[in-house]
Amino acid sequence: MKGTLYVGAAQPAKKPENKNTRGLYRRLAGQDDWERLSNGLPDDLQVNAIVARPDDRRSMYIGSQLGLFHSADGGDSWVDMGLEVGEKDIYSVLLHPSDPNTIYVGLDYAAIAKTIDGGKSWRFLPTVQPAGALDGCFPVRVLRMTADPSNPEEVYAAMEVGGIIRSLDGGETWSDVSNPLIELSKESHLKSKILSDSETEGMMDLHALVISKAEPAKVWIANRMGLFVSEDRGEHWQEFGIRRFSDLSYARDIMVSPHDPKVFYAALSKSSRGDAGSLCRSADTGETWQRVDHDIEINSTVMSLTVSGEDPERVYFAARMGQVFGTEDGGKSWNAMPMPNGVVDLRAIACA
């Protein structure tokens, strides 16, 4: 492996043998094993999000149940960013594409915090919880946020069993743009209920979202039922139809390559805790997809993926039960980099 890889594990220490297995792990270039990072990090850290700055990959942020932490030296040391989370967990971090001092943080209870001075001060934004959110399952979590690359003040937040909200003014006001997803759930193949009695649950179970600078008004979301697209900033939604290209449709992650706005990657699996997963790639802004993982066996849900900011040929992904795979040649060959025994519930991955 040429670069440095980071993986976040969120397995609670329920069994004695799993104590202190969750946390942040790093694998340096040329290493054959993982190291658990701890300098400045609490012992029992549930890492839900890892984000590296595009202009300085050694500057990293991690979101957890104990707050937001920053490293300026590639993970050698960490400092608490001073965001008081109370009983809320952090699930997502969004860095402003041009202003390094502006950071958004997504939490439980449909909460989003923002700093405009690099973390010296924070405030919680006046978000709204979508009317169709299913908050009887667990607190509605902001799992992912994205901003329109052509207009960073236009911000979207995807919520687990909670739908999607949008701000057109940098988070000062928010609107619910989930109703079209609820309408889609009336179609028989898009009905799904696991945690509640509502068949809208699957469509409201959002995991990730993305906007490519090649198509600024077009928003892609990944949810339990597949991939869905809005061509008018969330006003209307339509099913993309990923099953035309993949036998697996449970969508956990989606991203645009930092090197080419036409290249997309998506993590598709059988279910939230299934026994199969895959990585698919599109080279035409999401019009067609091809499965790119091969000659490997993925035995659980693919939760997170990342593309190196230095080399478009380097792609990595993490599966829930402890598998990590990577390619250095654009998918021609893959390497397995399993986590240490007991390290499971992988939630996030990043590379530098």
N, C-alpha and C positions, 0 to 999 in steps of 0.2 A: 504494500500500500504506500502511495506516494505522499498523501496528505495526512492531516490529523483528523481523527473522527471522534465525535462526542455522542453519547447516548444517555438518555434519561430514563430511569426505572422508577416505577411508582408502586411496586408490590409492598403492601403493608406487612410489617413484621409480625404476622400472626403465629408463626411457628418458631420455636427456638432456633432451628437451623437456618431460618431466613432472617434473623436479626441483622440489621444494618446491611441488608442486601440492596435495598432501594437507594437511590441517590444518583450522582452524576459520574459517568465513566468516560475515560479518555484512552484512545489508542494512537500513539504517535507513529509517524512514518517509520517503517522498518521494524516496529515492534510486533511480537507474536502474541501478546496478551494485553489485557485491559487493566488499567489502574483506576481505583476509585478516588476521586478528588475530594479533598476535605479542608484545605487551608482556607479558613474563613467561612466554611459552610457548616450548618448544623448537622449533627450525626444522622438524624432520622428524617432525611429530606425526601419528599415525594416530588420528583422532577417531572413536570407536565409540559414544559415548553423550553426550547433552546433556540436562541436567535443570535447569529453573528452579524456584525456590521459589514455590509458589502465593500466598503472602502477600507476596512481594517479588520480582517478576519480574526485577529487575536483579541479584539474587543467583543465580548460576548455577554449575553444576558440569559438568565434562567428564571423561569417562573415556577413557584412551588406553593405548598400549603403554608409555608412559613415566611413568604414574602418574595421580593424580587432581588436578585443578586447580580453583580456585575464583575467581570474580570477584564483587566486591560492587558493581561500577559498570557493569553491563550489557556487560561484555566489553572495556572500555577497558584494564584491567590484570588480571593473573592472578597467583595465588600457588600454589605446590605445597603440597598438603595433607599431605605427609609420609608417605604410605602407601608403604612399601617393597614393590614388586611383584616384584622379581627378574626371572625369565624369564617371568612371567605378564603377559598383557595384560588391561586392564579393558574389559569389554563392557557393563556395566550399573550404574546407580546408583539406589538407592531411598531416598527421604527419608521419614522417619517423619512421618505426617500431622499430629501434634500436638506433637512434641518436636523443635525445630530442631537440637538437638545430636546426635541419633541418625541415623546414615547407614549404609546397607548398600552394599557394593560387590561386584559379581560379576566373577569373573575366569576365566582358563583353569583346567584341571585341577579343575573342580567346586569351586573355592574361593570363599568369601565372607568378606569382612572387614567389621568393624563398629566404629564409634566411638560412644560415648555422651557425649563431651565436645567435640563440634564439631571433631574432628580432632586434638586435642592428643595423643591416644593411640589406637592401633588394635590389634585382635587378630583373628586368623583363627578363624572358627567351626568347630566339629567337624562339617562337612558330610559327607554320604555321596554316593558316586557310584552311581547306579542300576545294578542288576545287569545290565540290558539295554543299558547305554551302549555305544556303538561307538567306543571310544577309539583304535582302529587307524586311524581316518580323520585325526584331528587331536586335540589336547587338548580335552576336553569343556569347552565354554564356557558360562558362565552368561549367556545373552543378555538375560534380563529377569527382574525380580522384582516382586512385588506383595504388598500386605498387605490383609487384610480391613478395610475402612473402619470396621466396627463393633467390631473387635478387632485393633488394630495388632500385637499379639504373634503373630498368626497370619500367617506369611510363607510365600510360595511362590516357587520358583525354577525357571525354564524353561531347559533346556539344549539346545544345538545337538547333534543326534544323541546326546543323553544322557538324554532323558526329563524327569521333574519330581520335585522333592523338596519336602517341607513341614515347617515348624516350627510348633509350637503354643505355644512359649515364648520368642519373640523371638530365635530362633537358637541357643539353648543346646543343643537336641537336634533332630535331623532324621530324617525317615523317607522312604523311597522309595515314591511312590504311582504308579509307572509301569506296574505289571504289567497293569492293565486295558487300557492302550494296546497292550501287546504282544499281548494276546488279540485285540484288534480287528484287528491286522495279519494275522490268519489269514484274514480276509475277502478275497476275491480283488481287489476294487477298492481295497483299502487296503494292498496289498503294494507295496513300492518299494525298490529297491536301486540306488544310483549309486556310492557311495564304498566299498562293502563287498560281501560275499557274503550278507549277511543281509537278508531281505525285511521285517524289522521296522524297518529303517532309517528309512523315511518317517514312521512313526508316532512314532518317538523323536526326530525332527528338529524340536524345538520352537523357536519364534522369539519368541513374546510370549504374555502372559497378562494377565487382568484380572478384577477383582471389582467389581461395582456395589454401592453402598450400598443400592440398592433391593432387592437379593437377596443378602444377605451370605454365605450358604452355597454360592452358585453360582459356580463357577470356569470361566472360558472360556480355552481355549488356542488359539493359532494355530500350525499346523505345516505341513509340506510337503503333507499330504493334505487340509487344509481347516481347519474350525473344529470343536472338540470341547468338550463340556460335562460338568462334574460337578456334581450337585446336592447332594452330601454331602461337600464339602471334600476331594475327590480320592479318596475310597474307591472310587468307581465312575465310569466314563467312558462317554459315548455320543457317537456321531457326530451333529452337528447337521444336516448335509445342506445345506451352502451352495450346492451345485449346483442346488438348486431355485430359486435366485434369481440365480445368476451362472454364466456360462460359464467363468470363471476361478476356480480354487480353491486355488492355492498361496498360503497365508496367511502374510504376513510381519509384519504389525503389527495390533494391535487396541487400542482405547482407549475409555473412557467419557468423554463430555463433562463437563468440570468444572462445567457450568451445569445439567445435567439428567441424573440417574442413569439415566433411561430411554433416553437417546440414546447409541448406540454407533457407532463408525466402524471399518472394517476395510480393510486394504490387501490386495487380491487380485490375483494375477498368473498368468502362464503357468507359470513355473518360476523357479529361482534366478537364472539368467542368460538369461531369456527376452526376447522382443521385444514384449511387451504387458503392460500393468498396468491397474489400476482402483482406484477408491475407492468403497466401498459404505457406506451409512448405514442404521441401524435406529432407529426412533422408539419402539419398543415393547419395550425391554429384550432385543433380539436375536431376537424371534419372527419378524419378517419384515425383509427387506433390499431396498434399492433402490440401483442404481448412480447416483451423483450427479455423476461427472465427465462432461462432454459438450463437444462442439465443440473438443476438444483431442486430440492424438495422443500417447499415452504409448508410447514405443518401448523401454522396458526395465522391469525389475521394480520395483514400488513398494516401497521398503524401510522408509520411516518416515513417520508422519503426526503432526500436532499440531493442537490446537484452542486458539485464543487464550483466555487466562484472563480477558480483559476483555470479549470480545465473542463470543458463540456463533456468530455469522454468519461469523466469520473462521476458515477452515480451510486448512491447507497440507499438501502432501506432497512427498516427494523420491523420484525414481526413480534407480536404480542408476547409469546412464550419464550423469548430469549434468543431468537435467531437474528443475525445481522449478515447481510450480503452486500457485496460491492463489485463494481466493474471499473476497470481502468481503461477500457478500450471501447466504450460506447455500447456495451452489451454483448460483444462477441464472446467473452468469457466472464465467469463470475467466481468470486472467492467467498467462502464461508468464514465468518468471524464470530463464532458463537460466544455469548456472554458467559461469565463464570457461573458455576452451578448455583441455582437458587435465585439468580437475577432474572426476573420475569416482569410481565406487565410493562413492556417497553412503550413509552408514550411519545418520545421525541428523539430526533437525530439531526446532527448538523456536522459539517465538515469545514476544514480550513486548509 
